[in-house]
Amino acid sequence: MITALLIEDNLDLANTVIDYLSLEAIQCDHASNGVSGLALATSQPYDVILLDLNLPRLDGLTLCEKLRQAGIDIPVLMLTARDQLKDKIAGFHAGTDDYLVKPFELQELVIRVQALSRRRSGQVQLLQCTDLSMNLSEKTVIRAGKVLKLSPTSWQLLETLLRASPNVVSRQKLEETIWGEEGTDSNSLKVHLFNLRKVVDAPFNSPLIHTVLGHGFALRDDNNETST
């Protein structure tokens, strides 16, 4: 079942949306202001957040920015009566993933919720795995309190691995991230991964970058995997 959080101060609209989503096997919690919405969003693993812009106590744009700065990668669908391009641009800059202008068809809302629930947001500004964190807005990487210095290529590799963590990223995906679809020779990726591991893993007790034979590479805290 898909779980959603609706942050909306119009109670009539909120009740209508919640009732309709329940018919589509979407369980929906509700918050009527930005402060309570932020508290729920940061404490529960929702699949999707439905976020109104004009909220009491904390507006939707600020709420969304706080989520992304905290590393929350739950997809956000903004619901608003504002239909100007500048409003949509402001929403995307704040970290929303999709936009639906009021009034909207409830069936369209369901379709968008279902689509968003199948992925995580690419708008998150803080990527983390155990004691390793990458702050995209500040352009910093820290592990166990130590600031790590990465080359541009190492940064791209680490960001790709962190976004997928703890899942495996194929060799082809990593090569395309750095060199595009044309790719490069296999030794180039091997060298760059070696350099990345020297910075991210070598100075610390437990490795985070693992080779998953026949599949690719994964960044995760798993001492059972063999790092090569």
Phi and psi in degrees as a GROMACS rama.xvg file:
@    title "Ramachandran Plot"
@    xaxis  label "Phi"
@    yaxis  label "Psi"
@TYPE xy
-78.5138  136.878  ILE-2
-112.337  133.067  THR-3
-130.823  154.981  ALA-4
-120.309  121.108  LEU-5
-100.903  120.382  LEU-6
-111.929  101.325  ILE-7
-152.898  129.799  GLU-8
-90.794  -10.3752  ASP-9
-82.6294  103.324  ASN-10
-67.0698  -35.159  LEU-11
-63.7523  -46.1151  ASP-12
-64.207  -42.3878  LEU-13
-60.2844  -45.5844  ALA-14
-63.941  -39.4675  ASN-15
-63.0605  -45.4359  THR-16
-64.3061  -45.6711  VAL-17
-61.6746  -44.5054  ILE-18
-63.0773  -42.4051  ASP-19
-68.6743  -41.9998  TYR-20
-62.5112  -35.4584  LEU-21
-63.2357  -31.3538  SER-22
-68.741  -21.1051  LEU-23
-102.835  20.5649  GLU-24
61.7548  37.2778  ALA-25
-116.822  113.168  ILE-26
-82.2442  128.007  GLN-27
-128.005  120.773  CYS-28
-88.8097  163.989  ASP-29
-137.157  139.502  HIS-30
-129.91  139.241  ALA-31
-99.5699  -0.710002  SER-32
-147.263  164.894  ASN-33
-66.7327  -35.6948  GLY-34
-66.2496  -48.6377  VAL-35
-68.2112  -33.4316  SER-36
-63.8036  -43.1557  GLY-37
-62.5445  -40.3741  LEU-38
-62.1659  -44.1197  ALA-39
-67.2179  -42.5161  LEU-40
-64.8033  -30.0203  ALA-41
-92.0605  -2.0758  THR-42
-119.423  -11.3095  SER-43
-125.246  141.74  GLN-44
-85.375  68.1709  PRO-45
-70.2441  156.741  TYR-46
-84.1416  -33.1378  ASP-47
-148.02  146.485  VAL-48
-116.025  128.225  ILE-49
-102.905  115.464  LEU-50
-124.576  119.964  LEU-51
-78.6031  150.73  ASP-52
-81.591  -47.4077  LEU-53
-89.3224  88.5107  ASN-54
-116.08  145.898  LEU-55
-72.7768  151.743  PRO-56
75.5051  -37.931  ARG-57
-156.994  118.257  LEU-58
-72.9228  162.552  ASP-59
-62.9811  -39.0684  GLY-60
-63.504  -46.49  LEU-61
-64.363  -40.8402  THR-62
-59.3883  -45.7294  LEU-63
-63.291  -42.288  CYS-64
-59.9551  -41.5657  GLU-65
-64.557  -38.7299  LYS-66
-61.7141  -46.2849  LEU-67
-68.8622  -37.5149  ARG-68
-67.0609  -26.7173  GLN-69
-86.0303  -1.68465  ALA-70
85.4183  12.5503  GLY-71
-76.8301  118.692  ILE-72
-106.959  24.8309  ASP-73
-69.8549  128.975  ILE-74
-59.8414  139.886  PRO-75
-116.91  127.32  VAL-76
-109.498  113.283  LEU-77
-83.6222  134.042  MET-78
-113.873  118.377  LEU-79
-155.201  154.796  THR-80
-83.9281  -10.1732  ALA-81
-77.7066  120.106  ARG-82
-118.042  11.0998  ASP-83
-77.0245  149.714  GLN-84
-58.131  -39.965  LEU-85
-62.1438  -33.0295  LYS-86
-69.7214  -40.1315  ASP-87
-66.704  -41.1051  LYS-88
-61.6875  -42.4361  ILE-89
-61.1291  -38.9271  ALA-90
-64.845  -44.5963  GLY-91
-67.5274  -36.3452  PHE-92
-64.9671  -31.2145  HIS-93
-75.1628  -18.345  ALA-94
119.101  10.9436  GLY-95
-73.7798  158.978  THR-96
-106.2  -24.0061  ASP-97
-153.946  166.897  ASP-98
-140.236  132.928  TYR-99
-135.016  121.595  LEU-100
-87.9594  133.417  VAL-101
-78.3357  145.195  LYS-102
-75.9543  148.137  PRO-103
-127.455  158.403  PHE-104
-78.0652  132.864  GLU-105
-63.6671  -32.723  LEU-106
-66.1776  -36.724  GLN-107
-66.2283  -38.7645  GLU-108
-58.4555  -44.7445  LEU-109
-60.5644  -45.3759  VAL-110
-60.513  -42.5017  ILE-111
-69.2162  -39.0719  ARG-112
-62.2953  -45.0784  VAL-113
-61.7273  -40.5346  GLN-114
-67.0606  -44.7311  ALA-115
-66.8997  -31.9446  LEU-116
-67.1531  -15.8519  SER-117
-87.8233  3.17731  ARG-118
-146.418  171.695  ARG-119
-105.735  158.931  ARG-120
-71.132  139.866  SER-121
-90.7962  5.55829  GLY-122
-94.2472  -3.2512  GLN-123
-62.575  143.285  VAL-124
-105.612  -6.3608  GLN-125
-132.795  115.329  LEU-126
-106.058  135.216  LEU-127
-139.497  149.157  GLN-128
-149.177  111.433  CYS-129
48.8881  -116.067  THR-130
-93.6234  10.4754  ASP-131
-105.628  130.184  LEU-132
-137.818  143.432  SER-133
-122.447  118.247  MET-134
-98.6887  108.469  ASN-135
-71.7669  -33.3066  LEU-136
-74.0799  -35.2079  SER-137
-93.7114  -7.52997  GLU-138
58.1182  46.7048  LYS-139
-128.675  149.905  THR-140
-127.079  129.491  VAL-141
-130.691  135.821  ILE-142
-131.208  127.403  ARG-143
51.3142  39.8102  ALA-144
82.4771  -2.18469  GLY-145
-103.295  129.881  LYS-146
-75.4228  128.143  VAL-147
-101.959  139.048  LEU-148
-102.694  120.645  LYS-149
-119.223  146.338  LEU-150
-73.0004  162.169  SER-151
-55.2612  -38.8451  PRO-152
-68.9498  -42.5572  THR-153
-62.4988  -37.4923  SER-154
-59.7353  -47.5112  TRP-155
-61.7907  -42.4912  GLN-156
-64.0513  -45.9097  LEU-157
-66.052  -40.9837  LEU-158
-61.5404  -42.2775  GLU-159
-62.9058  -43.2766  THR-160
-68.2066  -38.6116  LEU-161
-68.4412  -39.6117  LEU-162
-63.1799  -32.1384  ARG-163
-90.5046  -16.5816  ALA-164
-51.9202  136.037  SER-165
-92.611  14.1903  PRO-166
-76.4777  164.097  ASN-167
-83.1132  139.987  VAL-168
-111.595  128.302  VAL-169
-69.8908  157.049  SER-170
-57.8645  -40.8989  ARG-171
-61.5958  -42.6112  GLN-172
-61.7792  -42.9029  LYS-173
-65.8614  -40.5438  LEU-174
-64.5381  -40.6314  GLU-175
-67.6219  -32.4793  GLU-176
-61.142  -38.8278  THR-177
-91.0193  -45.0402  ILE-178
-114.082  3.18312  TRP-179
79.0733  -170.862  GLY-180
-67.8532  -21.8669  GLU-181
-68.5209  -28.2152  GLU-182
71.3767  -165.995  GLY-183
-156.772  -177.893  THR-184
-72.5922  153.314  ASP-185
-62.3776  -28.0835  SER-186
-66.9119  -30.558  ASN-187
-62.1078  -46.9459  SER-188
-63.5129  -40.2575  LEU-189
-60.0151  -42.6467  LYS-190
-65.2639  -44.519  VAL-191
-66.8811  -37.0159  HIS-192
-67.5077  -36.8581  LEU-193
-61.7707  -44.9595  PHE-194
-65.4354  -38.1866  ASN-195
-64.5236  -42.1223  LEU-196
-66.3879  -32.3787  ARG-197
-61.183  -34.0118  LYS-198
-87.6318  -44.5738  VAL-199
-83.4466  -35.8533  VAL-200
-109.199  -44  ASP-201
-55.3844  -41.4453  ALA-202
-77.6407  -1.27353  PRO-203
-119.572  165.819  PHE-204
-71.0944  -38.4221  ASN-205
-120.927  133.246  SER-206
-73.953  146.573  PRO-207
-109.897  -25.9939  LEU-208
-93.2769  119.004  ILE-209
-121.907  141.662  HIS-210
-88.6831  125.192  THR-211
-106.49  101.626  VAL-212
-54.8551  130.85  LEU-213
81.14  -3.44697  GLY-214
-126.355  -44.53  HIS-215
149.214  -133.805  GLY-216
-136.006  150.136  PHE-217
-139.871  145.103  ALA-218
-109.026  111.44  LEU-219
-165.396  161.205  ARG-220
-89.6567  89.306  ASP-221
-145.712  95.6533  ASP-222
-73.183  -5.8207  ASN-223
-81.9736  -19.1594  ASN-224
-80.7383  149.554  GLU-225
-97.8899  121.078  THR-226
-91.7265  125.437  SER-227
